[in-house]
Amino acid sequence: MIDETLRTITLPVLTIYPIGTLILCLIITYERRSLQTERSLSESEVRFQAVCERAPVGIIVGIPGRIIYANSEYSNILGLSLETIKSVSWKTYTHPDDIAKDAFLTEQLLSGKIDQFDITKRYIRNNGEIIWVHLYMSALQRSEKAELVEYVCIIQNITKEVEREHYLVESERAQRAASV
């Protein structure tokens, strides 16, 4: 009777215990890898956020009709708060003479005809000052119908460069006029 009981218990114990131990080890290994992946992802997100916030250019990420992220340099360049930037259309602070050209390229991007563009344009700051920027805009994600889902826009303030170029052109013009 004892032999029969041992045989009845031995087979399940010898089979179930190793399988249970293996499953437990797999669960622990999976959880450890999940934690490592989560930690790496978290570190990557922190690093990416730091890059965006410390970048010497303005960066926004948006969906058609709405800005979902803007870094502080974008705010500094425009002289607007992040809340204002997120709540108004880009046309609000774009120089009127540049709206049509910018709108055409933006529509091309939104419709999937182009994936990116760059343009030199003017913005009007809150204090009325006109600044020149070089704007780069690119699709980040599109739907299955090629419609833009998300985009990134980077602006660099080039006002000083434009003013220098204008000064040089005017200086050359003045020199030519004086030599005639």
C-alpha positions as CSV (number, residue, x, y, z in Angstrom):
1,M,0.0,0.0,0.0
2,I,2.8,2.4,0.9
3,D,4.6,1.5,-2.4
4,E,1.5,2.2,-4.3
5,T,1.0,5.5,-2.6
6,L,4.6,6.5,-3.2
7,R,4.3,5.6,-6.9
8,T,1.1,7.6,-7.2
9,I,2.7,10.6,-5.6
10,T,6.2,10.3,-7.1
11,L,5.3,10.6,-10.7
12,P,3.3,13.9,-10.3
13,V,5.9,15.3,-7.9
14,L,8.8,14.5,-10.2
15,T,7.0,15.9,-13.2
16,I,5.1,18.9,-11.7
17,Y,7.9,20.2,-9.4
18,P,10.5,20.7,-12.2
19,I,7.9,22.1,-14.6
20,G,6.6,24.5,-11.9
21,T,10.2,25.5,-11.1
22,L,10.9,26.1,-14.8
23,I,7.7,28.2,-15.2
24,L,8.6,30.2,-12.0
25,C,12.1,30.9,-13.4
26,L,10.7,32.0,-16.8
27,I,8.3,34.4,-15.0
28,I,11.1,35.8,-12.9
29,T,13.4,36.2,-16.0
30,Y,10.5,37.8,-18.0
31,E,9.8,40.3,-15.2
32,R,13.5,41.2,-14.8
33,R,13.7,41.8,-18.6
34,S,10.5,43.8,-18.5
35,L,11.9,46.0,-15.7
36,Q,15.2,46.4,-17.6
37,T,13.3,47.3,-20.8
38,E,11.1,49.7,-18.9
39,R,14.1,51.3,-17.2
40,S,15.9,51.7,-20.6
41,L,12.8,53.1,-22.2
42,S,12.4,55.6,-19.3
43,E,16.0,56.6,-19.5
44,S,15.6,57.1,-23.3
45,E,12.5,59.2,-22.8
46,V,14.3,61.4,-20.2
47,R,17.3,61.8,-22.6
48,F,15.1,62.6,-25.5
49,Q,13.1,65.2,-23.4
50,A,16.4,66.8,-22.3
51,V,17.7,67.0,-25.9
52,C,14.4,68.7,-27.0
53,E,14.4,71.1,-24.1
54,R,18.1,72.1,-24.4
55,A,18.1,72.3,-28.2
56,P,19.2,75.6,-29.6
57,V,16.3,75.5,-32.1
58,G,12.5,75.6,-31.6
59,I,10.7,72.3,-31.8
60,I,7.1,71.4,-32.0
61,V,5.2,68.2,-32.5
62,G,1.7,68.4,-33.7
63,I,-1.3,66.8,-35.3
64,P,-3.3,68.6,-38.0
65,G,-4.9,71.6,-36.3
66,R,-3.2,71.2,-32.9
67,I,0.3,71.5,-31.4
68,I,0.8,68.7,-28.8
69,Y,4.4,69.6,-27.8
70,A,6.5,72.8,-28.0
71,N,9.9,73.2,-26.4
72,S,10.9,76.3,-24.5
73,E,13.2,77.6,-27.3
74,Y,10.2,77.7,-29.7
75,S,8.5,79.9,-27.1
76,N,11.6,82.1,-26.7
77,I,11.9,82.6,-30.5
78,L,8.3,83.7,-30.8
79,G,8.1,85.6,-27.6
80,L,4.9,83.7,-26.7
81,S,4.0,81.4,-23.8
82,L,3.8,77.7,-24.5
83,E,0.1,77.9,-23.7
84,T,-0.5,80.6,-26.3
85,I,1.5,78.7,-28.9
86,K,-0.7,75.6,-28.3
87,S,-3.9,77.5,-28.4
88,V,-3.6,79.7,-31.5
89,S,-3.0,78.9,-35.2
90,W,0.5,79.4,-36.7
91,K,-1.1,81.9,-39.0
92,T,-1.6,84.2,-36.0
93,Y,2.1,84.9,-35.6
94,T,3.2,84.3,-39.3
95,H,3.9,87.5,-41.3
96,P,0.9,88.1,-43.6
97,D,3.2,88.0,-46.7
98,D,4.4,84.5,-45.8
99,I,1.1,82.8,-45.0
100,A,0.2,81.7,-48.6
101,K,3.5,80.1,-49.3
102,D,3.6,78.4,-46.0
103,A,0.0,77.3,-46.2
104,F,0.6,75.8,-49.7
105,L,3.6,73.7,-48.5
106,T,1.7,72.7,-45.3
107,E,-1.2,71.5,-47.4
108,Q,1.1,69.5,-49.6
109,L,2.6,67.8,-46.5
110,L,-0.9,67.2,-45.0
111,S,-2.2,65.6,-48.2
112,G,0.8,63.3,-48.6
113,K,2.2,64.9,-51.7
114,I,5.4,65.7,-49.9
115,D,7.0,64.3,-46.8
116,Q,9.0,67.3,-45.7
117,F,9.8,70.9,-46.6
118,D,11.9,73.8,-45.5
119,I,11.2,77.5,-45.9
120,T,12.6,80.8,-44.8
121,K,9.8,83.0,-43.4
122,R,9.0,85.7,-41.0
123,Y,7.2,85.6,-37.7
124,I,5.7,88.6,-35.8
125,R,6.5,88.5,-32.1
126,N,4.1,89.6,-29.4
127,N,5.9,93.0,-29.2
128,G,5.5,93.6,-32.9
129,E,9.2,92.7,-33.8
130,I,9.6,90.8,-37.1
131,I,12.0,87.9,-36.9
132,W,13.3,85.7,-39.7
133,V,13.3,81.9,-39.2
134,H,14.3,78.9,-41.2
135,L,11.5,76.3,-40.7
136,Y,11.9,72.6,-41.3
137,M,8.7,70.5,-41.3
138,S,8.4,66.7,-41.7
139,A,5.8,64.0,-41.4
140,L,6.4,61.7,-38.4
141,Q,3.5,59.4,-39.0
142,R,0.9,58.8,-41.6
143,S,-2.4,56.8,-41.7
144,E,-3.0,54.0,-44.2
145,K,-4.5,56.5,-46.5
146,A,-1.3,58.5,-46.5
147,E,-2.9,61.3,-44.5
148,L,-0.7,63.1,-42.0
149,V,-1.2,61.9,-38.4
150,E,1.7,63.6,-36.7
151,Y,4.4,66.0,-37.7
152,V,7.5,67.7,-36.3
153,C,8.5,71.3,-37.0
154,I,11.9,72.8,-36.2
155,I,12.6,76.5,-36.4
156,Q,15.9,78.3,-36.2
157,N,16.1,82.1,-35.7
158,I,18.1,83.5,-38.6
159,T,17.3,87.2,-38.0
160,K,20.9,88.2,-37.4
161,E,22.1,86.5,-40.6
162,V,19.3,88.1,-42.7
163,E,20.2,91.5,-41.2
164,R,23.9,91.0,-42.0
165,E,23.1,90.0,-45.5
166,H,20.8,93.0,-46.0
167,Y,23.5,95.3,-44.6
168,L,26.1,93.8,-47.0
169,V,23.8,94.3,-50.0
170,E,23.1,97.9,-48.9
171,S,26.8,98.6,-48.4
172,E,27.6,97.2,-51.9
173,R,24.8,99.3,-53.4
174,A,26.1,102.4,-51.6
175,Q,29.7,101.8,-52.8
176,R,28.6,101.3,-56.4
177,A,26.5,104.5,-56.2
178,A,29.5,106.4,-54.7
179,S,31.9,105.2,-57.4
180,V,29.7,106.3,-60.3
